[in-house]
Amino acid sequence: MEVFYWLLFGGLAAVVASLELSKTTRDRAATSSAFNSFKNNYLLVYSLMMAGDWLQGPYVYYLYTTYGYGKGDIGRLFIAGFGSSMLFGTIVGSLADKQGRKRASVTYCITYILSCITKHSPQYKVLMLGRVLGGIATSLLFSAFESWLVAEHNKRGFEPQWLSITFSKAIFLGNGLVAIISGLFANLLTDNLGLGPVAPFDAAACFLAMGMAIILSTWTENYGDASESKDLLTQFKVAASAISSDEKIALLGAIQSLFEGSMYTFVFLWTPALSPNDEDIPHGFIFATFMLSSMLGSSIASRLLARAVPKVESYMQLVFAISAVTLLLPVITNSLITPSTVKGGSISLGGCIQLFGFCTFEACVGIFWPSIMKMRSQYIPEEARSTIMNFFRIPLNIFVCIILYNVSAFPMTVMFGMCTAFLFLAAILQRRLMKVAEAHRSSKMKHLQVPSLLHLRFRPHHHRVGAPHLVADSLNLLHHLFHQPSLPLLPPASSPAPLDSGRNPRPLTPSSPPSPSPLPQSLDRPEAPEEPPRIPLDEVEYSVAAGNV
């Protein structure tokens, strides 16, 4: 293996280690022991679930080839997986909201275990069934677990900002460290131990069964909207209404579909991009390098999410822009560097530049996952969280199916250029989301302000400050209100006279005070109490105002 790969992997590992070890108290939020126990339980379950997914990835295509299927048949199997995720994902997401997220998580384990079992059969129909089950399981993996986490976190009364800690750690472990270990473990089972390409799927089923046991024994159930009056169609209407009526949710769904569509397209394109002439590249080692880059991104995201500034809506604009530039590198290198026509050999100079850019893109992916989870927890309503999250995946799955079906119809540079355009569009939509969110927060703060009837303005003479003088001023005001109610409240000389709320406003002057209603003759008027000592009022000015304190 060339020195270049080791230098790239070693450099990334050193940066990740230094970031994790150099975290200060500013980067680490002070949490409670109850939250740490809850977080560790979820991270254990999530890591086992992701291990069950990552173990299958490297050997799915290879397994189908050992059964004698060609590129076209294998492509249809992959399309079936994404298609089932698109068709059935929304249904299972709505059932998760209605029947419970814990049940949905257990359903994920059972469905994926059945999908792993189908890999033992070489029959095409059985393999197709396995892909359909795998598509349903994928929809549950990316909706049910996050929905359960957000609802349970809020139900237990933990601080909202602590949710970002769990998100970033889940991506660091599940999409980084677990992915690397799973790839190495699958290689050990298949090549070193000679157990064949089905062995990783059997190992994945074991990890899924372990995670299901922990879920059943430690998790409690939570729901979105469990009311019996709402059927599946009503759930769909509620989710569609939330997306159409709230611009923030619609923007979030569009951003997620654009980025994930580009990400899944990159998964299909990075191998031919790095080896256009069948160069000898270490696929497993490059995959591990990508996962290490994702860990770097999640480590950066954990620092960003732990701070109040910059906000997630702000820095994600830069992340999308950088992602767009990195996927434009194959187009640039092919136009500036003359590609080699020699078959085989080692990676070219253009390939090295592209690999560095692809690692940067994977770091952006590592930032994207916890950040999009954070925004989803803020903007998506709880009663239809899983349903809306699976609605977001419909355009994504349509896009990926079209790409898979026409993967040989477009040049690779066109495909990367299309991904670049999608990512730039995501950056523009992210800026729009930031503006809408800021306007919503400002409007909310205005409604939270409490209006008052009196606007007090103290004029401290001779630098009179301190609590005794503040008490005296307050007593002056109360004395005037209770012992001279017939006197009007005059505005200060420097303020314009307040206006009434009629169509033709007119000043309220002291020459026309409102006359008090006379008391009935039958009621005895009580004698006025002896007036207490008066405190001078020359220090207080007060006026009737409709402003806020």
LUMROLO-803335 format. One record per residue (C-alpha): residue in one letter; x, y, z. Coordinates in nm, 3 decimals. Example, Ala and Ser with C-alpha at 12.3 -4.5 7.8 and 13.67 -1.06 7.14 Angstrom:
2
A | 1.230 | -0.450 | 0.780 .
S | 1.367 | -0.106 | 0.714 .
REM end
This chain:
549
M | 0.000 | 0.000 | 0.000 .
E | 0.132 | 0.341 | -0.092 .
V | 0.263 | 0.582 | 0.167 .
F | 0.002 | 0.838 | 0.061 .
Y | -0.286 | 0.635 | 0.209 .
W | -0.107 | 0.586 | 0.539 .
L | -0.016 | 0.954 | 0.564 .
L | -0.375 | 1.057 | 0.498 .
F | -0.519 | 0.807 | 0.746 .
G | -0.255 | 0.886 | 1.012 .
G | -0.303 | 1.261 | 0.974 .
L | -0.679 | 1.233 | 1.014 .
A | -0.641 | 1.004 | 1.316 .
A | -0.403 | 1.251 | 1.482 .
V | -0.641 | 1.543 | 1.423 .
V | -0.941 | 1.349 | 1.560 .
A | -0.744 | 1.240 | 1.869 .
S | -0.620 | 1.593 | 1.938 .
L | -0.970 | 1.737 | 1.905 .
E | -1.118 | 1.486 | 2.146 .
L | -0.838 | 1.516 | 2.402 .
S | -0.820 | 1.896 | 2.392 .
K | -1.185 | 1.962 | 2.476 .
T | -1.224 | 2.219 | 2.752 .
T | -1.512 | 2.292 | 2.988 .
R | -1.645 | 2.533 | 2.726 .
D | -1.675 | 2.240 | 2.486 .
R | -1.826 | 2.006 | 2.745 .
A | -2.162 | 2.084 | 2.900 .
A | -2.209 | 2.004 | 3.268 .
T | -2.468 | 1.725 | 3.283 .
S | -2.634 | 1.514 | 3.549 .
S | -2.565 | 1.150 | 3.631 .
A | -2.920 | 1.055 | 3.533 .
F | -2.868 | 1.205 | 3.188 .
N | -2.531 | 1.033 | 3.146 .
S | -2.689 | 0.696 | 3.226 .
F | -2.971 | 0.763 | 2.978 .
K | -2.725 | 0.878 | 2.711 .
N | -2.495 | 0.578 | 2.750 .
N | -2.788 | 0.338 | 2.722 .
Y | -2.901 | 0.498 | 2.397 .
L | -2.547 | 0.508 | 2.256 .
L | -2.502 | 0.137 | 2.329 .
V | -2.826 | 0.047 | 2.152 .
Y | -2.760 | 0.281 | 1.860 .
S | -2.406 | 0.146 | 1.814 .
L | -2.538 | -0.211 | 1.802 .
M | -2.804 | -0.109 | 1.548 .
M | -2.547 | 0.064 | 1.330 .
A | -2.311 | -0.233 | 1.359 .
G | -2.588 | -0.452 | 1.221 .
D | -2.617 | -0.213 | 0.927 .
W | -2.246 | -0.151 | 0.860 .
L | -2.153 | -0.522 | 0.867 .
Q | -2.374 | -0.586 | 0.564 .
G | -2.264 | -0.295 | 0.347 .
P | -1.921 | -0.406 | 0.218 .
Y | -2.037 | -0.751 | 0.102 .
V | -2.390 | -0.703 | -0.038 .
Y | -2.274 | -0.650 | -0.396 .
Y | -2.008 | -0.921 | -0.369 .
L | -2.257 | -1.173 | -0.233 .
Y | -2.492 | -1.117 | -0.527 .
T | -2.206 | -1.170 | -0.773 .
T | -2.113 | -1.502 | -0.608 .
Y | -2.470 | -1.617 | -0.673 .
G | -2.412 | -1.548 | -1.045 .
Y | -2.617 | -1.230 | -1.093 .
G | -2.505 | -0.956 | -1.329 .
K | -2.494 | -0.579 | -1.298 .
G | -2.850 | -0.530 | -1.424 .
D | -3.002 | -0.783 | -1.184 .
I | -2.806 | -0.640 | -0.893 .
G | -2.913 | -0.288 | -0.986 .
R | -3.280 | -0.394 | -0.974 .
L | -3.224 | -0.543 | -0.629 .
F | -3.084 | -0.213 | -0.504 .
I | -3.371 | -0.021 | -0.663 .
A | -3.615 | -0.252 | -0.481 .
G | -3.454 | -0.159 | -0.150 .
F | -3.479 | 0.217 | -0.204 .
G | -3.826 | 0.180 | -0.356 .
S | -3.960 | -0.011 | -0.056 .
S | -3.813 | 0.253 | 0.173 .
M | -4.001 | 0.517 | -0.025 .
L | -4.334 | 0.329 | -0.041 .
F | -4.350 | 0.164 | 0.300 .
G | -4.130 | 0.400 | 0.499 .
T | -4.400 | 0.663 | 0.545 .
I | -4.650 | 0.399 | 0.659 .
V | -4.419 | 0.249 | 0.920 .
G | -4.322 | 0.599 | 1.032 .
S | -4.687 | 0.685 | 1.099 .
L | -4.734 | 0.356 | 1.281 .
A | -4.432 | 0.442 | 1.496 .
D | -4.598 | 0.769 | 1.603 .
K | -4.929 | 0.598 | 1.675 .
Q | -4.828 | 0.255 | 1.808 .
G | -4.508 | 0.358 | 1.985 .
R | -4.144 | 0.427 | 1.900 .
K | -4.014 | 0.141 | 2.117 .
R | -4.228 | -0.107 | 1.922 .
A | -4.101 | 0.047 | 1.598 .
S | -3.739 | 0.001 | 1.713 .
V | -3.806 | -0.365 | 1.794 .
T | -3.972 | -0.400 | 1.454 .
Y | -3.656 | -0.266 | 1.295 .
C | -3.450 | -0.540 | 1.461 .
I | -3.688 | -0.817 | 1.358 .
T | -3.722 | -0.690 | 1.001 .
Y | -3.348 | -0.655 | 0.949 .
I | -3.278 | -0.997 | 1.102 .
L | -3.523 | -1.151 | 0.853 .
S | -3.348 | -0.961 | 0.574 .
C | -3.015 | -1.109 | 0.683 .
I | -3.162 | -1.461 | 0.683 .
T | -3.273 | -1.424 | 0.319 .
K | -2.907 | -1.382 | 0.215 .
H | -2.858 | -1.758 | 0.262 .
S | -3.080 | -1.828 | -0.040 .
P | -2.948 | -1.783 | -0.397 .
Q | -3.303 | -1.750 | -0.538 .
Y | -3.371 | -1.412 | -0.690 .
K | -3.722 | -1.377 | -0.545 .
V | -3.597 | -1.448 | -0.194 .
L | -3.316 | -1.194 | -0.237 .
M | -3.570 | -0.943 | -0.365 .
L | -3.782 | -1.002 | -0.053 .
G | -3.472 | -0.940 | 0.157 .
R | -3.411 | -0.607 | -0.017 .
V | -3.772 | -0.500 | 0.045 .
L | -3.738 | -0.588 | 0.414 .
G | -3.407 | -0.404 | 0.426 .
G | -3.565 | -0.090 | 0.280 .
I | -3.838 | -0.092 | 0.546 .
A | -3.577 | -0.144 | 0.817 .
T | -3.369 | 0.149 | 0.689 .
S | -3.670 | 0.381 | 0.717 .
L | -3.720 | 0.274 | 1.077 .
L | -3.350 | 0.311 | 1.158 .
F | -3.345 | 0.677 | 1.052 .
S | -3.675 | 0.778 | 1.213 .
A | -3.792 | 0.559 | 1.504 .
F | -3.475 | 0.574 | 1.713 .
E | -3.431 | 0.950 | 1.684 .
S | -3.802 | 1.008 | 1.756 .
W | -3.783 | 0.789 | 2.066 .
L | -3.473 | 0.971 | 2.186 .
V | -3.619 | 1.322 | 2.148 .
A | -3.951 | 1.231 | 2.314 .
E | -3.785 | 1.042 | 2.601 .
H | -3.529 | 1.319 | 2.655 .
N | -3.806 | 1.578 | 2.692 .
K | -4.026 | 1.348 | 2.901 .
R | -3.749 | 1.300 | 3.157 .
G | -3.701 | 1.676 | 3.189 .
F | -3.340 | 1.699 | 3.072 .
E | -3.198 | 2.027 | 2.944 .
P | -3.277 | 2.079 | 2.572 .
Q | -2.916 | 2.164 | 2.486 .
W | -2.801 | 1.826 | 2.621 .
L | -2.974 | 1.661 | 2.327 .
S | -2.693 | 1.784 | 2.101 .
I | -2.442 | 1.588 | 2.312 .
T | -2.624 | 1.262 | 2.244 .
F | -2.659 | 1.340 | 1.873 .
S | -2.290 | 1.417 | 1.822 .
K | -2.174 | 1.115 | 2.023 .
A | -2.413 | 0.886 | 1.834 .
I | -2.269 | 0.997 | 1.500 .
F | -1.910 | 0.982 | 1.630 .
L | -1.959 | 0.623 | 1.744 .
G | -2.228 | 0.484 | 1.515 .
N | -2.120 | 0.643 | 1.186 .
G | -1.749 | 0.653 | 1.262 .
L | -1.583 | 0.416 | 1.505 .
V | -1.843 | 0.138 | 1.473 .
A | -1.829 | 0.161 | 1.092 .
I | -1.450 | 0.116 | 1.090 .
I | -1.459 | -0.176 | 1.334 .
S | -1.750 | -0.337 | 1.146 .
G | -1.563 | -0.320 | 0.816 .
L | -1.253 | -0.476 | 0.967 .
F | -1.459 | -0.744 | 1.146 .
A | -1.647 | -0.832 | 0.825 .
N | -1.315 | -0.864 | 0.642 .
L | -1.187 | -1.090 | 0.922 .
L | -1.488 | -1.321 | 0.899 .
T | -1.492 | -1.342 | 0.521 .
D | -1.126 | -1.346 | 0.418 .
N | -0.913 | -1.435 | 0.719 .
L | -1.141 | -1.698 | 0.873 .
G | -1.279 | -1.814 | 0.537 .
L | -1.642 | -1.823 | 0.649 .
G | -1.773 | -1.689 | 0.319 .
P | -1.962 | -1.373 | 0.219 .
V | -2.272 | -1.471 | 0.421 .
A | -2.084 | -1.459 | 0.753 .
P | -2.109 | -1.076 | 0.797 .
F | -2.489 | -1.099 | 0.762 .
D | -2.507 | -1.367 | 1.032 .
A | -2.291 | -1.149 | 1.260 .
A | -2.519 | -0.852 | 1.188 .
A | -2.823 | -1.057 | 1.294 .
C | -2.650 | -1.139 | 1.624 .
F | -2.576 | -0.773 | 1.699 .
L | -2.933 | -0.678 | 1.613 .
A | -3.067 | -0.945 | 1.849 .
M | -2.845 | -0.812 | 2.130 .
G | -2.971 | -0.459 | 2.075 .
M | -3.333 | -0.577 | 2.068 .
A | -3.285 | -0.747 | 2.405 .
I | -3.155 | -0.423 | 2.558 .
I | -3.447 | -0.226 | 2.410 .
L | -3.703 | -0.467 | 2.549 .
S | -3.549 | -0.467 | 2.897 .
T | -3.453 | -0.100 | 2.948 .
W | -3.659 | 0.128 | 2.720 .
T | -3.999 | 0.274 | 2.803 .
E | -4.264 | 0.342 | 2.540 .
N | -4.347 | 0.686 | 2.404 .
Y | -4.581 | 0.801 | 2.130 .
G | -4.642 | 1.084 | 1.889 .
D | -5.022 | 1.098 | 1.882 .
A | -5.175 | 0.777 | 2.015 .
S | -5.538 | 0.893 | 2.005 .
E | -5.775 | 0.631 | 1.868 .
S | -5.965 | 0.891 | 1.664 .
K | -5.673 | 0.938 | 1.425 .
D | -5.625 | 0.669 | 1.164 .
L | -5.332 | 0.632 | 0.925 .
L | -5.477 | 0.869 | 0.667 .
T | -5.533 | 1.133 | 0.933 .
Q | -5.170 | 1.099 | 1.041 .
F | -5.064 | 1.160 | 0.682 .
K | -5.284 | 1.469 | 0.664 .
V | -5.142 | 1.604 | 0.990 .
A | -4.786 | 1.556 | 0.864 .
A | -4.861 | 1.707 | 0.523 .
S | -5.038 | 2.002 | 0.687 .
A | -4.740 | 2.064 | 0.917 .
I | -4.501 | 2.066 | 0.621 .
S | -4.718 | 2.292 | 0.405 .
S | -4.810 | 2.538 | 0.681 .
D | -4.465 | 2.580 | 0.838 .
E | -4.196 | 2.709 | 0.603 .
K | -3.922 | 2.600 | 0.840 .
I | -4.027 | 2.232 | 0.820 .
A | -4.060 | 2.247 | 0.441 .
L | -3.715 | 2.404 | 0.407 .
L | -3.565 | 2.149 | 0.642 .
G | -3.710 | 1.862 | 0.437 .
A | -3.579 | 2.008 | 0.111 .
I | -3.232 | 2.061 | 0.259 .
Q | -3.217 | 1.706 | 0.393 .
S | -3.328 | 1.553 | 0.061 .
L | -3.077 | 1.756 | -0.140 .
F | -2.782 | 1.670 | 0.083 .
E | -2.862 | 1.302 | 0.136 .
G | -2.938 | 1.255 | -0.235 .
S | -2.592 | 1.391 | -0.316 .
M | -2.439 | 1.175 | -0.042 .
Y | -2.591 | 0.849 | -0.170 .
T | -2.492 | 0.938 | -0.526 .
F | -2.136 | 0.989 | -0.401 .
V | -2.145 | 0.636 | -0.253 .
F | -2.195 | 0.495 | -0.604 .
L | -1.945 | 0.725 | -0.775 .
W | -1.636 | 0.741 | -0.557 .
T | -1.490 | 0.407 | -0.672 .
P | -1.499 | 0.478 | -1.049 .
A | -1.384 | 0.835 | -0.981 .
L | -1.067 | 0.721 | -0.803 .
S | -0.993 | 0.435 | -1.044 .
P | -1.119 | 0.532 | -1.392 .
N | -0.861 | 0.301 | -1.555 .
D | -0.896 | 0.015 | -1.309 .
E | -0.620 | 0.147 | -1.085 .
D | -0.533 | -0.075 | -0.792 .
I | -0.675 | 0.108 | -0.491 .
P | -0.733 | -0.033 | -0.139 .
H | -1.114 | -0.003 | -0.117 .
G | -1.138 | -0.120 | 0.244 .
F | -0.866 | 0.115 | 0.362 .
I | -1.020 | 0.409 | 0.177 .
F | -1.359 | 0.326 | 0.330 .
A | -1.200 | 0.331 | 0.677 .
T | -1.041 | 0.667 | 0.591 .
F | -1.382 | 0.805 | 0.494 .
M | -1.529 | 0.690 | 0.824 .
L | -1.241 | 0.852 | 1.012 .
S | -1.318 | 1.175 | 0.827 .
S | -1.679 | 1.142 | 0.939 .
M | -1.557 | 1.107 | 1.297 .
L | -1.359 | 1.428 | 1.251 .
G | -1.674 | 1.605 | 1.137 .
S | -1.882 | 1.481 | 1.428 .
S | -1.609 | 1.591 | 1.670 .
I | -1.618 | 1.940 | 1.519 .
A | -1.999 | 1.938 | 1.537 .
S | -1.993 | 1.852 | 1.907 .
R | -1.786 | 2.165 | 1.974 .
L | -2.011 | 2.384 | 1.761 .
L | -2.334 | 2.254 | 1.913 .
A | -2.204 | 2.304 | 2.268 .
R | -2.178 | 2.680 | 2.212 .
A | -2.448 | 2.940 | 2.170 .
V | -2.265 | 3.106 | 1.879 .
P | -2.256 | 3.025 | 1.593 .
K | -2.605 | 2.882 | 1.565 .
V | -2.658 | 2.562 | 1.373 .
E | -2.862 | 2.741 | 1.104 .
S | -2.566 | 2.971 | 1.044 .
Y | -2.265 | 2.741 | 1.018 .
M | -2.449 | 2.479 | 0.808 .
Q | -2.449 | 2.726 | 0.517 .
L | -2.070 | 2.703 | 0.508 .
V | -2.080 | 2.324 | 0.544 .
F | -2.305 | 2.289 | 0.238 .
A | -2.090 | 2.529 | 0.035 .
I | -1.771 | 2.336 | 0.119 .
S | -1.945 | 2.009 | 0.031 .
A | -2.041 | 2.149 | -0.308 .
V | -1.681 | 2.251 | -0.382 .
T | -1.543 | 1.909 | -0.285 .
L | -1.777 | 1.723 | -0.520 .
L | -1.682 | 1.964 | -0.798 .
L | -1.318 | 1.847 | -0.778 .
P | -1.364 | 1.548 | -1.017 .
V | -1.495 | 1.789 | -1.282 .
I | -1.204 | 2.030 | -1.226 .
T | -0.931 | 1.764 | -1.221 .
N | -1.062 | 1.596 | -1.537 .
S | -1.052 | 1.930 | -1.720 .
L | -0.712 | 2.048 | -1.591 .
I | -0.517 | 1.722 | -1.558 .
T | -0.484 | 1.493 | -1.857 .
P | -0.615 | 1.152 | -1.749 .
S | -0.388 | 0.853 | -1.791 .
T | -0.477 | 0.589 | -2.048 .
V | -0.266 | 0.315 | -1.890 .
K | -0.472 | 0.037 | -1.741 .
G | -0.397 | -0.065 | -1.383 .
G | -0.115 | 0.084 | -1.182 .
S | -0.144 | 0.307 | -0.877 .
I | -0.369 | 0.601 | -0.810 .
S | -0.306 | 0.908 | -1.028 .
L | -0.236 | 1.266 | -0.922 .
G | -0.592 | 1.361 | -1.002 .
G | -0.710 | 1.066 | -0.794 .
C | -0.504 | 1.186 | -0.495 .
I | -0.658 | 1.534 | -0.519 .
Q | -1.005 | 1.384 | -0.544 .
L | -0.944 | 1.154 | -0.247 .
F | -0.844 | 1.451 | -0.032 .
G | -1.162 | 1.631 | -0.143 .
F | -1.376 | 1.323 | -0.075 .
C | -1.237 | 1.303 | 0.280 .
T | -1.336 | 1.667 | 0.326 .
F | -1.685 | 1.582 | 0.201 .
E | -1.710 | 1.296 | 0.453 .
A | -1.608 | 1.538 | 0.729 .
C | -1.899 | 1.758 | 0.618 .
V | -2.123 | 1.451 | 0.638 .
G | -2.005 | 1.403 | 0.997 .
I | -2.107 | 1.763 | 1.077 .
F | -2.435 | 1.727 | 0.889 .
W | -2.589 | 1.437 | 1.083 .
P | -2.589 | 1.577 | 1.440 .
S | -2.672 | 1.925 | 1.308 .
I | -2.975 | 1.811 | 1.106 .
M | -3.087 | 1.605 | 1.407 .
K | -3.066 | 1.918 | 1.621 .
M | -3.275 | 2.120 | 1.375 .
R | -3.531 | 1.842 | 1.341 .
S | -3.571 | 1.829 | 1.720 .
Q | -3.641 | 2.206 | 1.718 .
Y | -3.881 | 2.236 | 1.426 .
I | -4.069 | 1.906 | 1.375 .
P | -4.380 | 1.868 | 1.594 .
E | -4.375 | 1.572 | 1.834 .
E | -4.716 | 1.428 | 1.741 .
A | -4.605 | 1.339 | 1.386 .
R | -4.226 | 1.332 | 1.411 .
S | -4.162 | 0.988 | 1.257 .
T | -4.419 | 1.045 | 0.982 .
I | -4.268 | 1.379 | 0.877 .
M | -3.913 | 1.241 | 0.888 .
N | -4.014 | 0.962 | 0.650 .
F | -4.193 | 1.215 | 0.428 .
F | -3.852 | 1.381 | 0.392 .
R | -3.710 | 1.054 | 0.255 .
I | -3.963 | 1.025 | -0.032 .
P | -3.787 | 1.269 | -0.271 .
L | -3.452 | 1.127 | -0.159 .
N | -3.548 | 0.771 | -0.254 .
I | -3.702 | 0.884 | -0.584 .
F | -3.379 | 1.064 | -0.670 .
V | -3.159 | 0.766 | -0.580 .
C | -3.377 | 0.524 | -0.778 .
I | -3.351 | 0.747 | -1.086 .
I | -2.973 | 0.768 | -1.046 .
L | -2.941 | 0.390 | -1.011 .
Y | -3.161 | 0.325 | -1.311 .
N | -2.964 | 0.567 | -1.530 .
V | -2.620 | 0.527 | -1.376 .
S | -2.466 | 0.430 | -1.712 .
A | -2.656 | 0.691 | -1.916 .
F | -2.471 | 1.000 | -1.788 .
P | -2.098 | 1.074 | -1.773 .
M | -1.949 | 1.077 | -1.427 .
T | -1.864 | 1.448 | -1.448 .
V | -2.230 | 1.527 | -1.516 .
M | -2.334 | 1.331 | -1.209 .
F | -2.085 | 1.513 | -0.987 .
G | -2.187 | 1.847 | -1.138 .
M | -2.550 | 1.771 | -1.055 .
C | -2.457 | 1.689 | -0.695 .
T | -2.265 | 2.016 | -0.672 .
A | -2.570 | 2.210 | -0.791 .
F | -2.790 | 2.034 | -0.534 .
L | -2.549 | 2.121 | -0.253 .
F | -2.527 | 2.487 | -0.353 .
L | -2.907 | 2.494 | -0.358 .
A | -2.906 | 2.340 | -0.009 .
A | -2.677 | 2.623 | 0.109 .
I | -2.921 | 2.882 | -0.032 .
L | -3.218 | 2.714 | 0.135 .
Q | -3.024 | 2.692 | 0.461 .
R | -2.975 | 3.069 | 0.453 .
R | -3.347 | 3.112 | 0.397 .
L | -3.416 | 2.881 | 0.693 .
M | -3.188 | 3.093 | 0.912 .
K | -3.377 | 3.411 | 0.816 .
V | -3.718 | 3.253 | 0.877 .
A | -3.606 | 3.108 | 1.212 .
E | -3.469 | 3.445 | 1.325 .
A | -3.791 | 3.621 | 1.228 .
H | -3.993 | 3.356 | 1.415 .
R | -3.780 | 3.396 | 1.728 .
S | -3.813 | 3.776 | 1.719 .
S | -4.191 | 3.753 | 1.680 .
K | -4.209 | 3.506 | 1.968 .
M | -4.009 | 3.734 | 2.197 .
K | -4.243 | 4.026 | 2.125 .
H | -4.548 | 3.821 | 2.219 .
L | -4.381 | 3.712 | 2.542 .
Q | -4.334 | 4.072 | 2.663 .
V | -4.593 | 4.177 | 2.926 .
P | -4.755 | 4.521 | 2.872 .
S | -4.804 | 4.755 | 3.164 .
L | -5.028 | 5.052 | 3.233 .
L | -4.772 | 5.273 | 3.397 .
H | -4.439 | 5.379 | 3.259 .
L | -4.226 | 5.507 | 3.541 .
R | -3.940 | 5.742 | 3.488 .
F | -3.721 | 5.833 | 3.783 .
R | -3.516 | 6.149 | 3.779 .
P | -3.246 | 6.109 | 4.045 .
H | -3.142 | 6.453 | 4.172 .
H | -2.805 | 6.494 | 4.337 .
H | -2.711 | 6.141 | 4.227 .
R | -2.970 | 5.978 | 4.452 .
V | -2.930 | 5.604 | 4.401 .
G | -2.978 | 5.296 | 4.611 .
A | -3.255 | 5.081 | 4.753 .
P | -3.391 | 5.335 | 5.012 .
H | -3.461 | 5.594 | 4.744 .
L | -3.620 | 5.333 | 4.515 .
V | -3.854 | 5.232 | 4.800 .
A | -3.942 | 5.595 | 4.866 .
D | -4.025 | 5.654 | 4.501 .
S | -4.248 | 5.347 | 4.498 .
L | -4.430 | 5.462 | 4.811 .
N | -4.488 | 5.801 | 4.649 .
L | -4.657 | 5.634 | 4.357 .
L | -4.877 | 5.409 | 4.573 .
H | -4.974 | 5.704 | 4.793 .
H | -5.088 | 5.902 | 4.494 .
L | -5.288 | 5.614 | 4.345 .
F | -5.475 | 5.524 | 4.663 .
H | -5.527 | 5.863 | 4.824 .
Q | -5.583 | 6.090 | 4.525 .
P | -5.768 | 5.870 | 4.275 .
S | -5.957 | 6.160 | 4.121 .
L | -5.645 | 6.329 | 3.993 .
P | -5.551 | 6.241 | 3.635 .
L | -5.216 | 6.091 | 3.553 .
L | -5.035 | 6.362 | 3.364 .
P | -4.778 | 6.282 | 3.100 .
P | -4.426 | 6.415 | 3.146 .
A | -4.345 | 6.741 | 2.980 .
S | -4.096 | 6.581 | 2.741 .
S | -4.340 | 6.318 | 2.614 .
P | -4.621 | 6.369 | 2.364 .
A | -4.971 | 6.334 | 2.497 .
P | -5.104 | 5.980 | 2.467 .
L | -5.380 | 5.918 | 2.220 .
D | -5.699 | 5.724 | 2.262 .
S | -5.774 | 5.421 | 2.050 .
G | -6.055 | 5.577 | 1.839 .
R | -6.052 | 5.632 | 1.463 .
N | -5.994 | 6.006 | 1.519 .
P | -5.743 | 6.018 | 1.802 .
R | -5.748 | 6.317 | 2.031 .
P | -5.522 | 6.412 | 2.323 .
L | -5.626 | 6.320 | 2.671 .
T | -5.577 | 6.652 | 2.850 .
P | -5.612 | 6.722 | 3.219 .
S | -5.891 | 6.973 | 3.143 .
S | -6.138 | 6.695 | 3.075 .
P | -6.085 | 6.420 | 3.332 .
P | -6.335 | 6.137 | 3.336 .
S | -6.612 | 6.205 | 3.588 .
P | -6.652 | 5.930 | 3.848 .
S | -6.986 | 5.749 | 3.863 .
P | -7.200 | 5.871 | 4.152 .
L | -7.277 | 5.627 | 4.432 .
P | -7.640 | 5.538 | 4.509 .
Q | -7.799 | 5.747 | 4.787 .
S | -7.894 | 5.434 | 4.977 .
L | -7.533 | 5.341 | 5.039 .
D | -7.354 | 5.504 | 5.329 .
R | -7.024 | 5.641 | 5.224 .
P | -6.753 | 5.540 | 5.474 .
E | -6.546 | 5.808 | 5.628 .
A | -6.211 | 5.856 | 5.462 .
P | -5.925 | 5.737 | 5.675 .
E | -5.682 | 5.982 | 5.815 .
E | -5.431 | 6.069 | 5.549 .
P | -5.083 | 5.941 | 5.631 .
P | -4.779 | 6.166 | 5.606 .
R | -4.710 | 6.265 | 5.244 .
I | -4.376 | 6.199 | 5.081 .
P | -4.275 | 6.470 | 4.832 .
L | -4.346 | 6.376 | 4.470 .
D | -4.100 | 6.609 | 4.306 .
E | -3.868 | 6.321 | 4.226 .
V | -4.111 | 6.100 | 4.035 .
E | -4.260 | 6.150 | 3.694 .
Y | -4.514 | 5.905 | 3.566 .
S | -4.727 | 5.884 | 3.257 .
V | -4.995 | 5.665 | 3.111 .
A | -4.831 | 5.452 | 2.846 .
A | -4.900 | 5.139 | 2.645 .
G | -4.533 | 5.040 | 2.626 .
N | -4.348 | 4.766 | 2.809 .
V | -4.153 | 4.779 | 3.133 .
REM end
